[in-house]
Amino acid sequence: MRSIWQGLLSFSLINIPVKLFKATEDQDFHFSLLHSICHHPLRYQRYCPYCDQIVELEQTVRGYEYEKDSYVILSEKELEAAASPKTKTIEILAFLAKGAVDTIFYESTYYLQPGTGGEKAYHLLGAALDRQKKAAFCRLVFRTQPKICLVDVKDGILSLTTLHYASEIRSPKTLGQIPTYEVNEAELELAELLITKLTKPFIPEQFPNTYRQAIGELVEKKLSGQEIHIAPKTPEPQVANILEALQASLKKVDRDGLPAYVR
């Protein structure tokens, strides 16, 4: 696996050479848009409806729409000048208690691997973070953009998670007024009992990507010339009386046990 960034993880006078690797991978099926007549892939072109012509890439400029149909033009030199200097340092700004950052701020996660000569300091930082139950709050320039992030440790491996800025988080007030509801004590106790019965450790392997599996099977059947049968849709569950639904759910768990995916 090839690293996507190399630099230094720095705090105080300590500089640890590290390499950054993506911790996740895209496993979605990506479909091409084809012409329904000949099944040839469609080609996209830059078209200007005002001039009624195809536009070559060298004839394009970048514009920011500051109001409807009104743009301010920014040149490549202006954009480069506004970009952050390309430093090769992950700068630790502070240390935070684990869980101090709400998961709504989480963006993308990467693994950090020690570079040559940085192994001892890498593992020392990891051991200290683990013992202190802390994560490092950092800043770095990633692809010309400044990013804030968290460096954490698990099983001796450091990871880096980029974070959204506060201004990027939408307020729940944008949902409008949500009606309040007086919680009934009997309903609350039943809900808590049901949660207790269904509480299990998180084992991600028990939750496979069923959509990807289904598409994979569909593609294989198509390639082998098998007939495709479309299963009827399962009717949507109806909203029921909460108390009755909780009581029925508890009886089902007691009778049938936990669902297969949480056993």
Phi, psi and omega in degrees: 000135185267136179289150180256355180198143175226141179180209182241137169265114193237132167212135186055235182260009182261129178234120183250117175293130182221159173238144184252130179231142177296135181269349181230166177222148179280117179248013179291152171280129180251120185261145174267145176271121185246157172288126185295339182280309186248354181062028177268140180301139179280149179249134181263139181231152176276113185240133177257110181291334180291315180270350182053056179205158175282136184251129176283157184302320183291350179264006182260153173226165180265134179226139177257124181278099183277340169205170187308119177063019177237129188233147168254130184271132179238127179279164179298323179295320179294320179293320178296322180293326181282337182292152179290146176304140183280079176279159180246044183226132168267106186267118177282121182264327183195169175244136184238153174294143177302135181086000181289334181261122179300139183296344177297339179278344186293139181243279181228149183243141182226154172268146174250130178244136180292140174276176181301126179090353183255007187298314184295312181295324178301309182287331177294314178298316179299316180295321180293318178297318181295315181292322182277351185055048183236164171230153181264128176269123191230171174224140175209162174258118185237114182053050177075351182254134176289136181232145168259149186202170175242135171252122184233172180227142173210128181054037176081000181253129177277140175234155179236126178244118177287149185241150170286149172285157181303324182292344181272350182271122178285139178285141175297347178294340179292346178285346185086190182282120176264125182301138177278157181219130179283117182283127178279134184299320179296317178296320181296317180296319179293320178297318179295321178296318179296319178298318179299316181294330183263006181280125180214161175297150179278117176238097188302333180296340180281356182236073182290163177281090185293330179294316179297319178298317182295318179294320178300316179294321180296317179297317180298318179296318179298318181294327181269002176079016180285154178284139181261127177249125180268119180288144178295149181290141175285130181299145180294138177295141181269149177289123183246173173302127187300314183298315180294320180295319179296316180297319179293323180295317179296318178297320180295318179295318179295324182280313188259348185082187182289150172303152184305325186282355176241008180283000000 
